[in-house]
Amino acid sequence: MAPFGPLLVADLVGITVFAASGAAAAVAKRLDLFGVIFVGFIAALGGGIMRDLFVNVQPFAFVDWRYSVVAVLTAAATFWLHPAVNRLRWTVLVLDAAGLGLFVVTGTLKALDAGVPPIGACIIGMITGIGGGLVRDLLTGEIPTVLRREIYAVAGLVGCASVAALDAIHLQRPLGIALAATLTFALRMVAIRRNWSAPTAS
């Protein structure tokens, strides 16, 4: 079981946010309780499972009960409280952006700790941030957000690069996590507010 520290805290907060986001998407598709919990679980833990497989370690989602329990309880709570969640669409977007920031940062740092070079670690960090949402959208019959025009993966890559740079200069981990996650969150929120998008083929 992972020791309690800033990486674990960031992971669990990100899991809570993405589990709620995934469960809310499943509720909107009229899935039953099991379906809502399953989609919430995958949204919360899918990216982290991919990350751990890439760095050749046992997925924390399967060896640390805290990960699965937080995901399941959050998804179940969202199922029962979905009328309130549905009225808070903007809040869900904000939480999703926060989850993206936390996951790309923790994914990049865990890859660096496993000996992956910075560029590879950034790619793994991005996959950690977008992986769960990608599977969530596929399960609920939506075109994945990361493949649309929205600035999502790009924001994640910026966060990955910033945390790798801060780690290279040996900035204290909690401060580096906070700064990189905040930068990712801010970029994602500005992109939403100003309707920024990547170019598409004409």
C-alpha positions in Angstrom: 0.0 0.0 0.0 1.4 3.4 -1.0 2.6 5.6 1.9 0.5 8.6 2.7 2.0 11.7 1.0 1.4 14.4 -1.5 1.4 12.0 -4.5 -1.2 9.8 -2.9 -3.4 12.8 -1.8 -3.3 14.2 -5.4 -4.1 10.7 -6.8 -7.1 10.3 -4.5 -8.5 13.7 -5.1 -8.1 13.1 -8.9 -9.9 9.8 -8.5 -12.8 11.4 -6.7 -13.2 14.1 -9.4 -13.0 11.7 -12.3 -15.2 9.1 -10.7 -17.9 11.8 -10.3 -17.4 13.0 -13.8 -17.7 9.5 -15.3 -20.7 8.6 -13.1 -22.5 11.8 -14.1 -21.9 11.0 -17.8 -23.3 7.5 -17.2 -26.3 8.8 -15.4 -27.0 11.1 -18.3 -27.1 8.0 -20.6 -29.6 6.3 -18.2 -27.4 3.5 -17.2 -28.3 1.4 -14.1 -26.5 1.5 -10.8 -23.9 -1.1 -11.8 -23.3 0.7 -15.1 -22.8 4.1 -13.4 -20.3 2.6 -10.9 -18.5 0.8 -13.6 -18.1 3.9 -15.9 -17.1 6.0 -12.8 -14.6 3.4 -11.8 -13.0 3.2 -15.3 -13.0 7.0 -15.7 -11.3 7.4 -12.3 -8.7 4.6 -12.6 -8.3 3.8 -16.3 -5.5 6.4 -16.8 -3.6 5.2 -13.7 -3.9 1.6 -14.7 -2.4 2.4 -18.1 0.4 4.4 -16.4 1.3 1.6 -14.1 1.4 -0.9 -16.9 3.7 1.3 -18.9 6.2 1.6 -16.1 5.9 -2.1 -15.4 4.5 -2.1 -11.9 1.3 -3.6 -10.5 -1.5 -1.2 -10.9 -2.2 0.7 -7.7 -5.9 0.4 -8.4 -5.6 -3.4 -7.8 -3.1 -3.5 -4.9 -4.2 -0.5 -2.8 -7.8 -0.7 -1.6 -8.1 3.0 -1.1 -8.1 3.7 -4.9 -11.0 1.3 -5.7 -13.0 2.2 -2.6 -12.8 6.0 -3.3 -13.8 5.5 -6.9 -16.8 3.2 -6.2 -18.1 5.3 -3.3 -17.9 8.5 -5.3 -19.6 6.9 -8.3 -22.4 5.5 -6.1 -22.9 8.8 -4.4 -23.1 10.5 -7.8 -25.8 8.0 -8.8 -28.0 8.9 -5.8 -27.3 12.6 -5.9 -27.4 13.0 -9.7 -30.2 15.6 -9.7 -27.9 18.0 -7.9 -24.9 17.0 -10.0 -26.9 17.6 -13.2 -27.7 21.2 -12.1 -24.0 21.8 -11.5 -22.7 21.3 -15.1 -20.2 24.1 -14.7 -19.0 22.6 -11.4 -18.4 19.2 -13.1 -16.3 21.0 -15.8 -14.3 22.7 -13.2 -13.7 19.4 -11.3 -12.8 17.6 -14.5 -10.2 20.3 -15.2 -8.8 19.9 -11.7 -8.7 16.1 -12.1 -6.8 16.5 -15.4 -4.2 18.7 -13.7 -3.7 16.3 -10.8 -3.5 13.2 -12.9 -1.0 14.5 -15.5 1.2 15.7 -12.7 1.1 12.5 -10.6 1.5 10.3 -13.8 4.5 12.2 -14.9 6.2 12.1 -11.5 5.6 8.4 -11.1 7.0 7.7 -14.5 10.1 9.8 -13.6 10.5 7.9 -10.4 10.4 4.7 -12.4 13.4 5.8 -14.4 11.5 6.9 -17.6 13.3 9.8 -19.4 11.5 13.2 -19.2 9.9 13.0 -22.7 8.6 9.5 -22.2 7.4 10.5 -18.7 5.4 13.4 -20.1 3.7 11.1 -22.6 2.8 8.7 -19.9 1.6 11.6 -17.7 -0.7 12.8 -20.5 -2.1 9.3 -21.0 -2.7 9.1 -17.2 -4.7 12.4 -17.5 -6.8 11.6 -20.5 -7.0 7.7 -20.4 -9.9 7.4 -18.1 -11.9 10.1 -19.8 -11.2 8.5 -23.2 -12.6 5.2 -22.1 -15.5 6.9 -20.3 -16.6 8.7 -23.5 -16.3 5.5 -25.5 -18.4 3.6 -23.0 -21.1 6.2 -23.1 -21.2 6.5 -26.9 -19.6 9.9 -27.1 -16.7 11.1 -29.3 -13.8 11.4 -26.8 -13.2 14.9 -25.6 -9.5 14.6 -26.3 -10.3 14.0 -30.0 -12.5 17.0 -30.4 -11.4 20.6 -31.0 -11.2 21.4 -27.3 -7.9 22.2 -25.7 -7.6 19.2 -23.4 -4.6 17.0 -24.1 -2.6 20.1 -25.0 -3.3 21.5 -21.5 -2.3 18.1 -20.1 1.0 18.1 -22.0 1.8 21.6 -20.7 1.3 20.4 -17.2 3.5 17.3 -17.8 6.3 19.4 -19.2 6.1 21.9 -16.3 6.2 19.3 -13.6 9.1 17.5 -15.3 11.0 20.8 -15.5 10.3 21.7 -11.9 11.4 18.2 -10.8 14.6 18.6 -12.8 15.5 21.7 -10.7 14.7 19.7 -7.5 11.8 21.9 -6.4 10.0 20.5 -3.4 7.5 17.9 -4.6 4.3 19.3 -2.9 5.1 22.8 -4.4 5.9 21.3 -7.8 2.6 19.3 -7.8 0.6 22.4 -6.8 2.2 24.7 -9.4 2.0 22.3 -12.4 -1.5 21.2 -11.5 -2.7 24.8 -11.2 -1.1 25.7 -14.5 -2.9 22.8 -16.2 -6.2 23.7 -14.5 -5.9 27.3 -15.5 -5.1 26.6 -19.1 -8.0 24.2 -19.4 -10.5 26.7 -17.8 -9.3 29.6 -19.9 -9.7 27.4 -23.0 -13.3 26.6 -21.9 -14.2 30.2 -21.1 -12.7 31.6 -24.3 -13.8 28.7 -26.5 -10.2 28.0 -27.6 -9.8 25.0 -29.9 -7.3 23.2 -32.0 -7.5 23.6 -35.8 -9.5 21.1 -37.8 -9.4 20.1 -41.4 -11.5 22.4 -43.6 
